[in-house]
Amino acid sequence: QVQLVESGGGLVQAGGSLTLSCAASTSIFTMGWYRQVSGKQRELVATITSSGSTNYADSVKGRFTISRDNAKNTVYLQMNSVKPEDTAVYYCNAAAIRNYWGQGTQVTVSS
């Protein structure tokens, strides 16, 4: 069983920055962030492997940066130049034998 603990969500003005963190209870090769708006499907934001390979949704490329500290089993999402359409609940994901999800953290971007 993998446990994921997220932190860092909140309210931010458009154009501002926010950093999300997710600490895993064990080492996982691929970790990432997804987001979900009420009534819509959960969508990929970014993923990163333990070797540092990254993948981003087109909507966040150039604005968000995913990184990780393998020694701490922690993944980060640096969100810059945020837009109101980035408002969502952000979920940390650990892709192991099965998918594990964090509890979710609300990010609200005001215009």
N, C-alpha and C positions, 0 to 999 in steps of 0.2 A: 504494500500500500504506500503510495506516494502522497505526501501532504504538501500543499502549496499555500504559502501565506503571502498575500499581496498587501501593498501599501502605496500611498502616494497620490491617490485620486483627490478630486476636489473641484472647486470652481476657479476658472481662469478666464481672463478676458481674451477676446480674439487678438491674435498676434503675439500672445504671450507664450510661456513655456511651462512645462510640467514634466516631472519624472516619476515613472511608476517603477516599483521594485517587486520582485517575486522571489521568495526564498523557498527552495525545495528541500525536502527532508533527505534526499539522496541524489546522487549524480544521475542525470538523464542526458542522453546524447542530444536530442532535439527539444528545445523549449521555445515557446513563442507567446505572442499576445494576439488575442482575438477581441472583437467588440460586437456588441449587440444593442440595437435600438429596439425598444418595445414594439412588438408586432412584426419585426423583421428577423430574417435569419442571422445567425452569428456569422461573422465574416473575419477572414484572416487580416491581421494587421502586419505582423512580421514574425519571422522565425529565425532561430540561430542554432547552429550545431556546436558541439563542444570544441570543434576545430576552428570555429569562427566563420563558417559559411552562413551567409544571410540571404533572406528572401523577404521582399516587401510588396505590399499591395501598391498598385499604381497610385492610388489616391494619397498615399503618405510618403512616397519616394521624394527624397530631397528635404523633407521636413522632420521625419521621425528617424531615430537611430536606435537600433537594438544592440545591446551588448551583454556580456555575461562575465561573471567572476567564477571560474570553475572551482576555485579553492573554497568558495563560499556557497556553491550550488545556487547562485543567485543570478537572475536575469533582469535587465533594466530596459526600460523604454523611455528614451529622451524624446519628448514631444515639443517641437519648436514651431513657431508660426502657426499656432493652432487656429482652427476655423470653427464656426458654430456647427458645421456638419460633422465635426469630430466628436460631438457630444454623444456619449454612449456609456454602457457598462463595459468595462474592459476586463477580460478574463485571461489569466495566465494559463498556459497549457504546457503539459509535459507529455511528450509522445513516447511511451514505453510499449510494453506488450499491449496495453490499452491506453486510451487517452485519459489523462487526469486533468482536472480543472480546479482552479482556485475559486474562491467565494465570489469574486467579482468586485470591482471598485468603480464607483461612479465618477465619470469625468464630464463636467458641464462647462461648455465654452459660451460665454456671453458675448453678444455682438455690441 
